[in-house]
Amino acid sequence: MSKDALIANLRAQCDGPRDGALLRYALGDALLDAGDAAAATGELRHALRFDARYSAAWKLLGKACLALDDRAGAAEVWRQGIAVARERGDKQAEKEMGVFLRRVEREPGGG
């Protein structure tokens, strides 16, 4: 399936009975992969409205912010995501976001 077909398929399911955090995460991931970080950011924020404890969505949202050159936004998203992951006991996501956060804070213009 092409990226465009995947995105169209996922969008067709939005606002239907299967809509939820996982669908919006998958759509955000596909959009980011297709190079549309702005749309990806919107879908990932939508995923987090469905489930604010979705660690993977926080992680990918930070990456989407970074793709938009919003380093401060990415840093803030990852800080929130780290807190969520820590609360859930999601050690891997906590560790990964911590690495991303330190990297963005070290670079000039970091968050």
MOPAC internal coordinates of N, CA, C and O (Angstrom, degrees):
PM7 1SCF
backbone

  N    0.0000 0     0.00 0     0.00 0    0    0    0
  C    1.4595 1     0.00 0     0.00 0    1    0    0
  C    1.5270 1   108.06 1     0.00 0    2    1    0
  O    1.2310 1   120.61 1   -46.39 1    3    2    1
  N    1.3280 1   116.44 1   133.61 1    3    2    1
  C    1.4627 1   120.35 1   178.93 1    5    3    2
  C    1.5250 1   110.09 1   -71.83 1    6    5    3
  O    1.2310 1   121.35 1   -16.89 1    7    6    5
  N    1.3222 1   115.03 1   163.11 1    7    6    5
  C    1.4730 1   119.46 1   178.06 1    9    7    6
  C    1.5229 1   110.40 1   -59.40 1   10    9    7
  O    1.2310 1   120.66 1   136.43 1   11   10    9
  N    1.3439 1   116.34 1   -43.57 1   11   10    9
  C    1.4677 1   119.97 1  -179.44 1   13   11   10
  C    1.5253 1   111.56 1   -63.00 1   14   13   11
  O    1.2310 1   120.68 1   138.53 1   15   14   13
  N    1.3379 1   116.30 1   -41.47 1   15   14   13
  C    1.4624 1   120.04 1   179.58 1   17   15   14
  C    1.5279 1   110.70 1   -66.23 1   18   17   15
  O    1.2310 1   120.46 1   139.40 1   19   18   17
  N    1.3311 1   116.72 1   -40.60 1   19   18   17
  C    1.4601 1   120.40 1   178.14 1   21   19   18
  C    1.5213 1   110.67 1   -61.70 1   22   21   19
  O    1.2310 1   120.83 1   132.82 1   23   22   21
  N    1.3231 1   116.02 1   -47.18 1   23   22   21
  C    1.4711 1   120.37 1  -179.94 1   25   23   22
  C    1.5255 1   110.38 1   -61.33 1   26   25   23
  O    1.2310 1   120.15 1   135.54 1   27   26   25
  N    1.3311 1   117.32 1   -44.46 1   27   26   25
  C    1.4688 1   120.95 1   178.92 1   29   27   26
  C    1.5271 1   110.97 1   -61.51 1   30   29   27
  O    1.2310 1   120.52 1   137.96 1   31   30   29
  N    1.3294 1   116.61 1   -42.04 1   31   30   29
  C    1.4585 1   121.18 1   179.13 1   33   31   30
  C    1.5236 1   111.07 1   -62.68 1   34   33   31
  O    1.2310 1   120.46 1   135.52 1   35   34   33
  N    1.3214 1   116.73 1   -44.48 1   35   34   33
  C    1.4629 1   120.39 1  -179.94 1   37   35   34
  C    1.5266 1   110.94 1   -67.08 1   38   37   35
  O    1.2310 1   120.51 1   137.99 1   39   38   37
  N    1.3283 1   116.64 1   -42.01 1   39   38   37
  C    1.4726 1   120.22 1   179.06 1   41   39   38
  C    1.5243 1   111.23 1   -62.40 1   42   41   39
  O    1.2310 1   120.36 1   144.76 1   43   42   41
  N    1.3160 1   116.91 1   -35.24 1   43   42   41
  C    1.4679 1   120.98 1  -179.75 1   45   43   42
  C    1.5283 1   111.38 1   -63.77 1   46   45   43
  O    1.2310 1   120.13 1   155.34 1   47   46   45
  N    1.3165 1   117.35 1   -24.66 1   47   46   45
  C    1.4691 1   121.39 1  -179.26 1   49   47   46
  C    1.5290 1   113.29 1   -87.34 1   50   49   47
  O    1.2310 1   120.58 1   165.27 1   51   50   49
  N    1.3363 1   116.49 1   -14.73 1   51   50   49
  C    1.4689 1   120.14 1  -178.98 1   53   51   50
  C    1.5203 1   110.04 1   -64.21 1   54   53   51
  O    1.2310 1   120.68 1   -35.94 1   55   54   53
  N    1.3090 1   116.30 1   144.06 1   55   54   53
  C    1.4693 1   125.06 1  -179.68 1   57   55   54
  C    1.5199 1   112.44 1    68.60 1   58   57   55
  O    1.2310 1   120.46 1  -168.03 1   59   58   57
  N    1.3268 1   116.72 1    11.97 1   59   58   57
  C    1.4537 1   120.48 1   176.29 1   61   59   58
  C    1.5206 1   110.44 1  -106.09 1   62   61   59
  O    1.2310 1   120.41 1    10.99 1   63   62   61
  N    1.3169 1   116.83 1  -169.01 1   63   62   61
  C    1.4647 1   120.12 1  -176.56 1   65   63   62
  C    1.5306 1   113.59 1   -66.37 1   66   65   63
  O    1.2310 1   119.79 1   158.95 1   67   66   65
  N    1.3429 1   118.01 1   -21.05 1   67   66   65
  C    1.4724 1   120.60 1  -178.79 1   69   67   66
  C    1.5275 1   112.29 1   -95.62 1   70   69   67
  O    1.2310 1   120.47 1  -177.42 1   71   70   69
  N    1.3363 1   116.70 1     2.58 1   71   70   69
  C    1.4622 1   119.68 1  -178.77 1   73   71   70
  C    1.5249 1   109.50 1   -65.52 1   74   73   71
  O    1.2310 1   121.25 1   -38.50 1   75   74   73
  N    1.3059 1   115.21 1   141.50 1   75   74   73
  C    1.4557 1   120.00 1   179.66 1   77   75   74
  C    1.5156 1   110.01 1   172.76 1   78   77   75
  O    1.2310 1   121.28 1     7.10 1   79   78   77
  N    1.3122 1   115.16 1  -172.90 1   79   78   77
  C    1.4592 1   121.03 1  -176.20 1   81   79   78
  C    1.5240 1   112.29 1   -59.72 1   82   81   79
  O    1.2310 1   119.83 1   137.18 1   83   82   81
  N    1.3211 1   117.94 1   -42.82 1   83   82   81
  C    1.4569 1   120.83 1  -177.61 1   85   83   82
  C    1.5279 1   111.55 1   -65.86 1   86   85   83
  O    1.2310 1   120.02 1   136.61 1   87   86   85
  N    1.3257 1   117.56 1   -43.39 1   87   86   85
  C    1.4614 1   121.11 1   178.38 1   89   87   86
  C    1.5247 1   110.29 1   -62.49 1   90   89   87
  O    1.2310 1   120.13 1   133.43 1   91   90   89
  N    1.3174 1   117.35 1   -46.57 1   91   90   89
  C    1.4692 1   120.44 1  -178.71 1   93   91   90
  C    1.5281 1   111.00 1   -66.85 1   94   93   91
  O    1.2310 1   120.31 1   144.92 1   95   94   93
  N    1.3246 1   117.00 1   -35.08 1   95   94   93
  C    1.4643 1   120.42 1   175.44 1   97   95   94
  C    1.5265 1   109.71 1   -63.11 1   98   97   95
  O    1.2310 1   120.42 1   132.43 1   99   98   97
  N    1.3353 1   116.79 1   -47.57 1   99   98   97
  C    1.4625 1   121.21 1  -179.49 1  101   99   98
  C    1.5287 1   110.63 1   -60.80 1  102  101   99
  O    1.2310 1   119.98 1   139.35 1  103  102  101
  N    1.3242 1   117.65 1   -40.65 1  103  102  101
  C    1.4571 1   121.66 1   178.27 1  105  103  102
  C    1.5298 1   110.33 1   -66.45 1  106  105  103
  O    1.2310 1   120.45 1   136.31 1  107  106  105
  N    1.3234 1   116.74 1   -43.69 1  107  106  105
  C    1.4603 1   120.19 1   177.30 1  109  107  106
  C    1.5148 1   112.06 1   -61.14 1  110  109  107
  O    1.2310 1   120.68 1   138.72 1  111  110  109
  N    1.3232 1   116.30 1   -41.28 1  111  110  109
  C    1.4671 1   121.21 1   178.45 1  113  111  110
  C    1.5258 1   110.56 1   -63.44 1  114  113  111
  O    1.2310 1   120.23 1   135.42 1  115  114  113
  N    1.3314 1   117.16 1   -44.58 1  115  114  113
  C    1.4598 1   121.59 1   179.83 1  117  115  114
  C    1.5321 1   110.90 1   -64.65 1  118  117  115
  O    1.2310 1   120.49 1   138.63 1  119  118  117
  N    1.3123 1   116.66 1   -41.37 1  119  118  117
  C    1.4686 1   120.21 1   178.96 1  121  119  118
  C    1.5233 1   111.54 1   -65.05 1  122  121  119
  O    1.2310 1   120.74 1   137.62 1  123  122  121
  N    1.3216 1   116.20 1   -42.38 1  123  122  121
  C    1.4635 1   119.95 1   178.55 1  125  123  122
  C    1.5206 1   109.77 1   -63.31 1  126  125  123
  O    1.2310 1   120.65 1   137.34 1  127  126  125
  N    1.3152 1   116.35 1   -42.66 1  127  126  125
  C    1.4669 1   121.40 1   178.29 1  129  127  126
  C    1.5312 1   111.38 1   -62.40 1  130  129  127
  O    1.2310 1   120.41 1   148.49 1  131  130  129
  N    1.3291 1   116.83 1   -31.51 1  131  130  129
  C    1.4647 1   122.08 1   179.71 1  133  131  130
  C    1.5294 1   111.94 1   -83.73 1  134  133  131
  O    1.2310 1   120.32 1   176.67 1  135  134  133
  N    1.3472 1   117.00 1    -3.33 1  135  134  133
  C    1.4534 1   120.47 1   177.25 1  137  135  134
  C    1.5097 1   115.26 1    93.23 1  138  137  135
  O    1.2310 1   119.80 1  -170.63 1  139  138  137
  N    1.3326 1   117.98 1     9.37 1  139  138  137
  C    1.4666 1   121.29 1   179.32 1  141  139  138
  C    1.5283 1   109.30 1  -104.34 1  142  141  139
  O    1.2310 1   121.21 1  -104.70 1  143  142  141
  N    1.3255 1   115.28 1    75.30 1  143  142  141
  C    1.4688 1   120.87 1  -175.86 1  145  143  142
  C    1.5244 1   112.00 1   -65.22 1  146  145  143
  O    1.2310 1   120.11 1   146.88 1  147  146  145
  N    1.3285 1   117.39 1   -33.12 1  147  146  145
  C    1.4675 1   119.89 1  -179.23 1  149  147  146
  C    1.5331 1   110.45 1   -64.41 1  150  149  147
  O    1.2310 1   120.37 1   131.90 1  151  150  149
  N    1.3266 1   116.91 1   -48.10 1  151  150  149
  C    1.4704 1   119.80 1   178.41 1  153  151  150
  C    1.5222 1   110.42 1   -66.24 1  154  153  151
  O    1.2310 1   120.38 1   142.56 1  155  154  153
  N    1.3315 1   116.89 1   -37.44 1  155  154  153
  C    1.4638 1   120.77 1   178.50 1  157  155  154
  C    1.5215 1   110.55 1   -59.96 1  158  157  155
  O    1.2310 1   120.68 1   137.25 1  159  158  157
  N    1.3217 1   116.31 1   -42.75 1  159  158  157
  C    1.4669 1   120.74 1   179.68 1  161  159  158
  C    1.5252 1   110.61 1   -58.45 1  162  161  159
  O    1.2310 1   120.68 1   135.34 1  163  162  161
  N    1.3176 1   116.31 1   -44.66 1  163  162  161
  C    1.4674 1   120.19 1   179.08 1  165  163  162
  C    1.5191 1   112.45 1   -61.43 1  166  165  163
  O    1.2310 1   120.53 1   136.15 1  167  166  165
  N    1.3252 1   116.59 1   -43.85 1  167  166  165
  C    1.4665 1   120.03 1  -179.26 1  169  167  166
  C    1.5263 1   111.69 1   -68.64 1  170  169  167
  O    1.2310 1   120.36 1   142.15 1  171  170  169
  N    1.3230 1   116.92 1   -37.85 1  171  170  169
  C    1.4678 1   119.51 1   179.49 1  173  171  170
  C    1.5287 1   110.89 1   -68.78 1  174  173  171
  O    1.2310 1   120.26 1   143.27 1  175  174  173
  N    1.3270 1   117.10 1   -36.73 1  175  174  173
  C    1.4732 1   119.62 1   174.57 1  177  175  174
  C    1.5310 1   109.74 1   -64.50 1  178  177  175
  O    1.2310 1   120.67 1   143.23 1  179  178  177
  N    1.3354 1   116.32 1   -36.77 1  179  178  177
  C    1.4660 1   120.42 1   176.87 1  181  179  178
  C    1.5307 1   109.96 1   -63.98 1  182  181  179
  O    1.2310 1   120.50 1   137.77 1  183  182  181
  N    1.3240 1   116.65 1   -42.23 1  183  182  181
  C    1.4709 1   120.56 1   177.17 1  185  183  182
  C    1.5153 1   110.35 1   -57.47 1  186  185  183
  O    1.2310 1   120.52 1   138.63 1  187  186  185
  N    1.3302 1   116.62 1   -41.37 1  187  186  185
  C    1.4630 1   120.45 1  -178.76 1  189  187  186
  C    1.5243 1   112.22 1   -72.19 1  190  189  187
  O    1.2310 1   120.02 1   156.60 1  191  190  189
  N    1.3315 1   117.57 1   -23.40 1  191  190  189
  C    1.4707 1   119.08 1   172.63 1  193  191  190
  C    1.5312 1   109.76 1   -68.97 1  194  193  191
  O    1.2310 1   120.69 1   145.71 1  195  194  193
  N    1.3263 1   116.28 1   -34.29 1  195  194  193
  C    1.4713 1   119.93 1   175.20 1  197  195  194
  C    1.5273 1   110.92 1   -70.20 1  198  197  195
  O    1.2310 1   120.23 1   139.07 1  199  198  197
  N    1.3299 1   117.17 1   -40.93 1  199  198  197
  C    1.4707 1   121.28 1  -176.08 1  201  199  198
  C    1.5289 1   109.58 1  -149.92 1  202  201  199
  O    1.2310 1   120.70 1   -84.32 1  203  202  201
  N    1.3141 1   116.27 1    95.68 1  203  202  201
  C    1.4693 1   121.74 1  -177.75 1  205  203  202
  C    1.5253 1   112.32 1   -68.38 1  206  205  203
  O    1.2310 1   120.11 1   171.63 1  207  206  205
  N    1.3261 1   117.40 1    -8.37 1  207  206  205
  C    1.4723 1   121.18 1  -179.23 1  209  207  206
  C    1.5319 1   112.22 1  -101.02 1  210  209  207
  O    1.2310 1   120.04 1  -163.96 1  211  210  209
  N    1.3187 1   117.54 1    16.04 1  211  210  209
  C    1.4589 1   123.57 1  -176.95 1  213  211  210
  C    1.5387 1   108.50 1   -86.11 1  214  213  211
  O    1.2310 1   120.74 1   -87.76 1  215  214  213
  N    1.3273 1   116.18 1    92.24 1  215  214  213
  C    1.4698 1   122.60 1  -174.50 1  217  215  214
  C    1.5213 1   112.83 1   -55.53 1  218  217  215
  O    1.2310 1   120.18 1   136.61 1  219  218  217
  N    1.3219 1   117.27 1   -43.39 1  219  218  217
  C    1.4644 1   120.70 1  -177.66 1  221  219  218
  C    1.5254 1   111.40 1   -62.77 1  222  221  219
  O    1.2310 1   120.34 1   145.46 1  223  222  221
  N    1.3194 1   116.96 1   -34.54 1  223  222  221
  C    1.4700 1   120.27 1   178.65 1  225  223  222
  C    1.5271 1   110.52 1   -67.85 1  226  225  223
  O    1.2310 1   120.07 1   140.86 1  227  226  225
  N    1.3195 1   117.47 1   -39.14 1  227  226  225
  C    1.4686 1   120.53 1   175.97 1  229  227  226
  C    1.5222 1   110.03 1   -61.51 1  230  229  227
  O    1.2310 1   120.86 1   135.81 1  231  230  229
  N    1.3249 1   115.96 1   -44.19 1  231  230  229
  C    1.4692 1   120.75 1  -178.16 1  233  231  230
  C    1.5249 1   110.48 1   -61.93 1  234  233  231
  O    1.2310 1   120.30 1   132.33 1  235  234  233
  N    1.3367 1   117.04 1   -47.67 1  235  234  233
  C    1.4602 1   120.69 1  -177.75 1  237  235  234
  C    1.5310 1   111.33 1   -70.82 1  238  237  235
  O    1.2310 1   119.95 1   145.93 1  239  238  237
  N    1.3269 1   117.70 1   -34.07 1  239  238  237
  C    1.4648 1   120.56 1   177.21 1  241  239  238
  C    1.5252 1   110.16 1   -61.44 1  242  241  239
  O    1.2310 1   120.14 1   139.34 1  243  242  241
  N    1.3185 1   117.34 1   -40.66 1  243  242  241
  C    1.4602 1   120.08 1   176.43 1  245  243  242
  C    1.5169 1   111.36 1   -60.94 1  246  245  243
  O    1.2310 1   120.55 1   138.82 1  247  246  245
  N    1.3330 1   116.56 1   -41.18 1  247  246  245
  C    1.4676 1   120.20 1   178.10 1  249  247  246
  C    1.5275 1   111.02 1   -64.53 1  250  249  247
  O    1.2310 1   120.37 1   141.40 1  251  250  249
  N    1.3347 1   116.89 1   -38.60 1  251  250  249
  C    1.4674 1   120.42 1   178.59 1  253  251  250
  C    1.5263 1   110.27 1   -65.89 1  254  253  251
  O    1.2310 1   120.18 1   138.72 1  255  254  253
  N    1.3236 1   117.26 1   -41.28 1  255  254  253
  C    1.4688 1   120.63 1   176.77 1  257  255  254
  C    1.5207 1   110.42 1   -60.64 1  258  257  255
  O    1.2310 1   120.85 1   136.59 1  259  258  257
  N    1.3105 1   115.97 1   -43.41 1  259  258  257
  C    1.4619 1   120.99 1   179.33 1  261  259  258
  C    1.5324 1   110.41 1   -62.91 1  262  261  259
  O    1.2310 1   120.13 1   141.66 1  263  262  261
  N    1.3262 1   117.35 1   -38.34 1  263  262  261
  C    1.4631 1   121.26 1   178.15 1  265  263  262
  C    1.5284 1   111.13 1   -64.19 1  266  265  263
  O    1.2310 1   120.45 1   154.94 1  267  266  265
  N    1.3311 1   116.75 1   -25.06 1  267  266  265
  C    1.4683 1   122.15 1   176.39 1  269  267  266
  C    1.5249 1   111.48 1   -89.29 1  270  269  267
  O    1.2310 1   120.89 1  -174.25 1  271  270  269
  N    1.3216 1   115.91 1     5.75 1  271  270  269
  C    1.4663 1   123.46 1  -178.08 1  273  271  270
  C    1.5293 1   111.61 1    64.34 1  274  273  271
  O    1.2310 1   120.70 1  -151.77 1  275  274  273
  N    1.3289 1   116.27 1    28.23 1  275  274  273
  C    1.4659 1   122.47 1   175.36 1  277  275  274
  C    1.5277 1   107.15 1   -99.37 1  278  277  275
  O    1.2310 1   121.65 1  -102.56 1  279  278  277
  N    1.3253 1   114.44 1    77.44 1  279  278  277
  C    1.4568 1   120.49 1  -175.38 1  281  279  278
  C    1.5316 1   111.78 1   -66.67 1  282  281  279
  O    1.2310 1   120.51 1   139.22 1  283  282  281
  N    1.3098 1   116.63 1   -40.78 1  283  282  281
  C    1.4708 1   119.48 1   178.39 1  285  283  282
  C    1.5270 1   110.50 1   -65.32 1  286  285  283
  O    1.2310 1   120.85 1   140.16 1  287  286  285
  N    1.3212 1   115.97 1   -39.84 1  287  286  285
  C    1.4649 1   120.19 1   177.44 1  289  287  286
  C    1.5147 1   111.82 1   -64.05 1  290  289  287
  O    1.2310 1   120.70 1   137.47 1  291  290  289
  N    1.3306 1   116.26 1   -42.53 1  291  290  289
  C    1.4651 1   120.68 1   178.17 1  293  291  290
  C    1.5232 1   110.31 1   -61.36 1  294  293  291
  O    1.2310 1   120.80 1   135.34 1  295  294  293
  N    1.3293 1   116.07 1   -44.66 1  295  294  293
  C    1.4670 1   119.99 1  -179.43 1  297  295  294
  C    1.5282 1   110.54 1   -61.23 1  298  297  295
  O    1.2310 1   120.37 1   136.69 1  299  298  297
  N    1.3306 1   116.91 1   -43.31 1  299  298  297
  C    1.4624 1   120.23 1  -179.34 1  301  299  298
  C    1.5280 1   111.21 1   -65.91 1  302  301  299
  O    1.2310 1   120.47 1   138.08 1  303  302  301
  N    1.3299 1   116.71 1   -41.92 1  303  302  301
  C    1.4685 1   121.14 1   177.89 1  305  303  302
  C    1.5241 1   109.52 1   -60.27 1  306  305  303
  O    1.2310 1   120.39 1   133.54 1  307  306  305
  N    1.3271 1   116.86 1   -46.46 1  307  306  305
  C    1.4641 1   119.31 1  -178.93 1  309  307  306
  C    1.5161 1   111.64 1   -66.14 1  310  309  307
  O    1.2310 1   119.38 1   144.97 1  311  310  309
  N    1.3301 1   118.78 1   -35.03 1  311  310  309
  C    1.4786 1   119.88 1   175.36 1  313  311  310
  C    1.5239 1   110.27 1   -60.40 1  314  313  311
  O    1.2310 1   120.93 1   134.39 1  315  314  313
  N    1.3307 1   115.82 1   -45.61 1  315  314  313
  C    1.4688 1   119.87 1   178.46 1  317  315  314
  C    1.5286 1   110.35 1   -63.90 1  318  317  315
  O    1.2310 1   121.06 1   137.19 1  319  318  317
  N    1.3305 1   115.58 1   -42.81 1  319  318  317
  C    1.4576 1   120.27 1  -179.79 1  321  319  318
  C    1.5166 1   112.80 1   -63.09 1  322  321  319
  O    1.2310 1   120.74 1   141.38 1  323  322  321
  N    1.3225 1   116.20 1   -38.62 1  323  322  321
  C    1.4698 1   120.30 1   177.55 1  325  323  322
  C    1.5197 1   110.12 1   -62.30 1  326  325  323
  O    1.2310 1   120.55 1   137.17 1  327  326  325
  N    1.3305 1   116.56 1   -42.83 1  327  326  325
  C    1.4702 1   120.35 1   178.65 1  329  327  326
  C    1.5249 1   110.70 1   -62.09 1  330  329  327
  O    1.2310 1   120.35 1   137.21 1  331  330  329
  N    1.3236 1   116.93 1   -42.79 1  331  330  329
  C    1.4677 1   121.39 1   178.88 1  333  331  330
  C    1.5290 1   110.05 1   -64.09 1  334  333  331
  O    1.2310 1   120.58 1   132.49 1  335  334  333
  N    1.3292 1   116.50 1   -47.51 1  335  334  333
  C    1.4685 1   120.39 1  -178.61 1  337  335  334
  C    1.5265 1   110.58 1   -62.13 1  338  337  335
  O    1.2310 1   120.48 1   138.70 1  339  338  337
  N    1.3207 1   116.68 1   -41.30 1  339  338  337
  C    1.4700 1   120.84 1   179.05 1  341  339  338
  C    1.5257 1   110.02 1   -61.64 1  342  341  339
  O    1.2310 1   120.84 1   135.92 1  343  342  341
  N    1.3326 1   116.00 1   -44.08 1  343  342  341
  C    1.4661 1   121.29 1  -179.94 1  345  343  342
  C    1.5284 1   111.31 1   -62.39 1  346  345  343
  O    1.2310 1   120.43 1   143.86 1  347  346  345
  N    1.3406 1   116.79 1   -36.14 1  347  346  345
  C    1.4622 1   121.67 1  -178.81 1  349  347  346
  C    1.5188 1   112.44 1   -84.45 1  350  349  347
  O    1.2310 1   119.90 1   167.80 1  351  350  349
  N    1.3290 1   117.79 1   -12.20 1  351  350  349
  C    1.4528 1   120.20 1  -175.73 1  353  351  350
  C    1.5173 1   112.57 1    78.81 1  354  353  351
  O    1.2310 1   120.64 1  -158.60 1  355  354  353
  N    1.3435 1   116.39 1    21.40 1  355  354  353
  C    1.4566 1   122.25 1  -179.74 1  357  355  354
  C    1.5282 1   108.66 1   -87.82 1  358  357  355
  O    1.2310 1   121.43 1   -99.55 1  359  358  357
  N    1.3263 1   114.87 1    80.45 1  359  358  357
  C    1.4706 1   121.77 1  -172.39 1  361  359  358
  C    1.5244 1   112.72 1   -61.91 1  362  361  359
  O    1.2310 1   120.00 1   139.78 1  363  362  361
  N    1.3311 1   117.60 1   -40.22 1  363  362  361
  C    1.4646 1   120.53 1  -177.72 1  365  363  362
  C    1.5291 1   111.19 1   -63.89 1  366  365  363
  O    1.2310 1   120.16 1   132.30 1  367  366  365
  N    1.3192 1   117.30 1   -47.70 1  367  366  365
  C    1.4719 1   120.54 1   179.43 1  369  367  366
  C    1.5239 1   110.34 1   -64.14 1  370  369  367
  O    1.2310 1   120.42 1   139.91 1  371  370  369
  N    1.3273 1   116.80 1   -40.09 1  371  370  369
  C    1.4613 1   121.07 1   178.16 1  373  371  370
  C    1.5304 1   110.29 1   -59.80 1  374  373  371
  O    1.2310 1   120.79 1   134.85 1  375  374  373
  N    1.3228 1   116.09 1   -45.15 1  375  374  373
  C    1.4568 1   121.30 1  -178.83 1  377  375  374
  C    1.5328 1   111.00 1   -64.70 1  378  377  375
  O    1.2310 1   120.56 1   132.75 1  379  378  377
  N    1.3423 1   116.53 1   -47.25 1  379  378  377
  C    1.4694 1   120.63 1  -178.88 1  381  379  378
  C    1.5233 1   111.46 1   -61.35 1  382  381  379
  O    1.2310 1   120.22 1   132.89 1  383  382  381
  N    1.3247 1   117.19 1   -47.11 1  383  382  381
  C    1.4672 1   119.84 1  -179.92 1  385  383  382
  C    1.5202 1   110.94 1   -65.17 1  386  385  383
  O    1.2310 1   120.13 1   146.51 1  387  386  385
  N    1.3190 1   117.36 1   -33.49 1  387  386  385
  C    1.4591 1   121.00 1   176.05 1  389  387  386
  C    1.5197 1   111.42 1   -62.01 1  390  389  387
  O    1.2310 1   120.57 1   138.74 1  391  390  389
  N    1.3200 1   116.51 1   -41.26 1  391  390  389
  C    1.4704 1   121.32 1   177.44 1  393  391  390
  C    1.5274 1   109.58 1   -64.04 1  394  393  391
  O    1.2310 1   120.09 1   132.82 1  395  394  393
  N    1.3356 1   117.44 1   -47.18 1  395  394  393
  C    1.4617 1   121.23 1   179.70 1  397  395  394
  C    1.5261 1   110.74 1   -60.48 1  398  397  395
  O    1.2310 1   120.74 1   137.08 1  399  398  397
  N    1.3315 1   116.20 1   -42.92 1  399  398  397
  C    1.4609 1   121.05 1  -178.71 1  401  399  398
  C    1.5239 1   111.00 1   -63.61 1  402  401  399
  O    1.2310 1   120.33 1   132.59 1  403  402  401
  N    1.3197 1   116.97 1   -47.41 1  403  402  401
  C    1.4762 1   119.36 1   179.30 1  405  403  402
  C    1.5211 1   110.80 1   -60.69 1  406  405  403
  O    1.2310 1   120.57 1   140.31 1  407  406  405
  N    1.3150 1   116.52 1   -39.69 1  407  406  405
  C    1.4654 1   120.69 1  -179.83 1  409  407  406
  C    1.5295 1   111.16 1   -63.06 1  410  409  407
  O    1.2310 1   120.36 1   134.17 1  411  410  409
  N    1.3234 1   116.91 1   -45.83 1  411  410  409
  C    1.4635 1   120.14 1  -177.64 1  413  411  410
  C    1.5327 1   110.76 1   -70.96 1  414  413  411
  O    1.2310 1   120.23 1   148.77 1  415  414  413
  N    1.3122 1   117.17 1   -31.23 1  415  414  413
  C    1.4745 1   120.09 1   178.82 1  417  415  414
  C    1.5218 1   111.59 1   -74.13 1  418  417  415
  O    1.2310 1   119.59 1   150.84 1  419  418  417
  N    1.3288 1   118.40 1   -29.16 1  419  418  417
  C    1.4727 1   122.38 1  -179.73 1  421  419  418
  C    1.5128 1   112.22 1   -74.59 1  422  421  419
  O    1.2310 1   120.50 1   146.62 1  423  422  421
  N    1.3117 1   116.65 1   -33.38 1  423  422  421
  C    1.4714 1   120.75 1  -175.15 1  425  423  422
  C    1.5270 1   109.88 1   -74.49 1  426  425  423
  O    1.2310 1   120.44 1   -30.04 1  427  426  425
  N    1.3387 1   116.76 1   149.96 1  427  426  425
  C    1.4653 1   120.54 1   178.02 1  429  427  426
  C    1.5211 1   110.43 1   -56.42 1  430  429  427
  O    1.2310 1   120.74 1   -44.03 1  431  430  429
  N    1.3320 1   116.18 1   135.97 1  431  430  429
  C    1.4407 1   121.21 1  -178.47 1  433  431  430
  C    1.5076 1   113.45 1    78.99 1  434  433  431
  O    1.2310 1   120.50 1  -167.33 1  435  434  433
  N    1.3530 1   116.65 1    12.67 1  435  434  433
  C    1.4613 1   121.14 1  -177.85 1  437  435  434
  C    1.5151 1   112.46 1   -68.93 1  438  437  435
  O    1.2310 1   121.44 1   -10.40 1  439  438  437
  N    1.3393 1   114.84 1   169.60 1  439  438  437
  C    1.4527 1   122.20 1  -175.10 1  441  439  438
  C    1.4792 1   110.28 1   -76.32 1  442  441  439
  O    1.2310 1   120.10 1   180.00 1  443  442  441

